């Protein structure tokens, strides 16, 4: 018989809920095949993909991910407001309803954190790609 303390059981339950989200699948850019570089065979020139800014990720996937983050954020805020109203009613006393709502809030917060992490990384990559495109444009204009 395994004797786990209450703290360990709660921590194990929380960890299982937080870290077991489905990974975000981002589609490859259909213009460059996912490598971020396009090639013009007539002139034998390689250049940065102007659709994905060299990230190799389809821009529609980023928009879908942004929509998911916005939807989860709205749901989280709505449920958090409900939770706070019910929590005031109980004034420190526990209830099954509060426990279930708190668990749902933790799960939503974990999903939101996970999706935001991926979105922020991709947005930073796009910003870097746009910066490099501006550098290339300036060098091309110079000569």
HELIX and SHEET records of a PDB file:
HELIX    1   1 UNK A    6  UNK A   18  1                                  13    
HELIX    2   2 UNK A   59  UNK A   90  1                                  32    
HELIX    3   3 UNK A   96  UNK A  142  1                                  47    
SHEET    1   A 2 UNK A  37  UNK A  40  0                                        
SHEET    2   A 2 UNK A  45  UNK A  48 -1                                        
END                                                                             
